[in-house]
């Protein structure tokens, strides 16, 4: 308010709740839950040994020893019954993020963009691990594939999102998916 913003303007400014899902109250800090954006795993956690967020038994990083069914459960919970709701599921956490990503290729930790190829290596190449190019977009994907994780295309997660937004469930055919 001191900067000339009224409360409505302040509530439009969203901040990532780094405590979610294990300690959502820690992520509130001094802001209202209506200003919080939440998510489960994030790109930063995909690096082996990352300690950016301890999710305990409240979440899991898909490519770090987390099976698709377990991950799906946490993604559905993100929309249907997230931890830390103070007012209501319709009001708190107005922004909920879902990470789509890729799996590691063996010991390689490179992006599957076609540029992580040892043929391009010029320095310290002895330990180089090539990462093959994988196309990120796949119109036939139904969520959890062998190469990419696309939870935003998983029907159960999509319907949890739709329910949170007040929309009816959709079928795979409604969404153009052939799952």
C-alpha positions in Angstrom: 0.0 0.0 0.0 2.9 2.3 0.7 3.9 2.2 -3.0 0.5 3.4 -4.1 -1.0 0.0 -4.7 -4.5 -0.7 -3.3 -5.2 -4.2 -1.9 -6.8 -5.4 -5.2 -3.6 -4.5 -7.0 -1.4 -6.2 -4.4 -3.5 -9.4 -4.6 -2.7 -9.5 -8.4 1.0 -10.0 -7.6 1.7 -13.7 -7.2 4.7 -15.3 -5.5 5.9 -18.9 -5.7 5.3 -20.7 -2.5 8.6 -22.6 -2.0 7.3 -24.4 1.0 4.6 -26.3 -0.9 3.8 -29.1 -0.7 5.5 -30.2 2.6 5.4 -26.9 4.5 3.0 -24.6 2.7 2.7 -22.3 5.7 6.5 -21.6 5.5 5.9 -20.3 1.9 3.2 -17.9 3.0 5.8 -15.7 4.8 3.9 -12.5 5.2 1.6 -12.8 2.2 -1.9 -14.1 1.8 -2.6 -17.5 0.2 -4.5 -15.7 -2.5 -1.1 -14.5 -3.7 0.6 -17.9 -3.7 1.5 -19.9 -6.8 2.1 -23.6 -6.1 3.6 -26.6 -7.8 5.0 -30.0 -7.0 8.4 -30.8 -8.7 10.3 -28.2 -10.6 13.1 -28.1 -13.1 15.7 -27.2 -10.4 15.0 -30.4 -8.6 15.8 -32.6 -11.6 19.5 -32.1 -11.0 20.7 -35.1 -9.0 21.3 -34.3 -5.4 19.4 -31.0 -5.5 18.3 -30.0 -2.1 16.2 -27.0 -3.1 13.0 -28.3 -1.6 12.4 -31.3 0.7 8.9 -32.6 -0.2 9.1 -35.5 2.3 6.1 -37.8 1.7 4.0 -35.0 0.2 5.5 -35.0 -3.3 8.1 -36.5 -5.5 10.3 -35.5 -8.4 9.2 -37.6 -11.4 12.6 -38.4 -12.8 14.1 -39.1 -9.3 12.7 -42.5 -8.4 9.1 -41.5 -8.6 6.7 -43.7 -10.6 4.1 -42.1 -12.9 1.1 -43.3 -10.7 2.6 -41.7 -7.6 3.4 -38.5 -9.4 -0.1 -38.4 -10.9 -1.6 -38.7 -7.4 0.4 -35.6 -6.3 -0.6 -33.6 -9.4 -4.3 -34.4 -8.9 -4.0 -33.4 -5.3 -2.5 -30.1 -6.4 -5.9 -29.2 -7.9 -8.4 -31.2 -5.8 -7.0 -30.9 -2.2 -3.7 -29.1 -2.0 -1.9 -28.9 1.4 -2.3 -25.6 3.3 -5.7 -24.3 2.2 -6.8 -21.6 4.6 -9.8 -20.1 2.9 -11.1 -22.5 0.3 -9.8 -24.4 -2.8 -11.5 -21.8 -4.9 -9.7 -18.9 -3.4 -6.3 -19.9 -2.1 -3.4 -20.7 -4.6 -4.9 -19.1 -7.7 -2.0 -20.2 -9.8 -1.0 -23.9 -9.9 1.9 -25.0 -12.1 2.5 -28.4 -13.7 6.0 -29.2 -14.9 6.4 -31.1 -18.2 9.9 -32.3 -18.7 12.1 -35.1 -20.0 13.8 -38.2 -18.5 17.6 -38.4 -18.3 19.2 -40.6 -21.0 21.4 -43.0 -19.2 24.2 -41.1 -17.4 23.8 -38.0 -19.6 22.3 -34.9 -18.0 22.0 -32.9 -21.1 18.9 -31.4 -22.7 17.5 -33.6 -25.5 17.6 -30.6 -27.9 20.2 -32.0 -30.2 22.9 -29.7 -29.0 24.2 -32.0 -26.2 26.2 -34.1 -28.5 29.8 -35.1 -27.7 30.7 -34.6 -31.3 30.5 -30.9 -30.5 32.7 -31.1 -27.4 35.9 -29.1 -27.5 37.2 -29.1 -23.8 37.3 -31.9 -21.2 35.6 -34.4 -23.5 36.7 -37.6 -21.7 33.6 -37.8 -19.5 31.2 -36.4 -22.2 27.9 -38.2 -22.4 25.8 -37.6 -25.6 22.1 -36.8 -25.2 20.1 -37.7 -28.3 17.6 -35.2 -29.6 14.0 -36.0 -28.7 11.1 -34.0 -30.0 9.3 -32.2 -27.2 5.9 -32.0 -28.9 4.0 -35.2 -29.5 0.4 -34.9 -30.4 -0.2 -38.6 -29.5 1.2 -38.2 -25.9 -1.2 -39.0 -23.1 1.0 -37.8 -20.3 3.7 -40.1 -19.1 5.8 -41.3 -21.9 9.2 -43.1 -22.1 11.1 -39.9 -23.1 9.1 -36.9 -21.9 6.8 -36.3 -19.0 3.7 -34.4 -20.1 1.4 -34.5 -17.1 -0.6 -31.6 -18.6 -1.8 -34.2 -21.2 -2.8 -36.9 -18.6 -6.5 -37.2 -18.6 -6.9 -37.7 -14.8 -4.8 -34.6 -14.2 -6.6 -32.6 -16.9 -9.9 -33.4 -15.3 -8.6 -32.4 -11.9 -7.6 -29.1 -13.4 -11.0 -28.8 -15.1 -12.8 -29.5 -11.8 -10.8 -26.8 -10.0 -11.8 -24.4 -12.7 -15.5 -25.4 -12.4 -15.5 -27.3 -15.8 -17.0 -30.7 -16.4 -14.8 -33.7 -16.9 -13.6 -34.3 -20.5 -13.0 -37.5 -22.3 -9.8 -38.3 -24.2 -11.8 -37.8 -27.4 -13.1 -34.4 -26.3 -9.4 -33.3 -26.0 -8.3 -34.9 -29.2 -6.3 -37.6 -27.4 -6.2 -41.2 -28.4 -5.4 -42.7 -25.0 
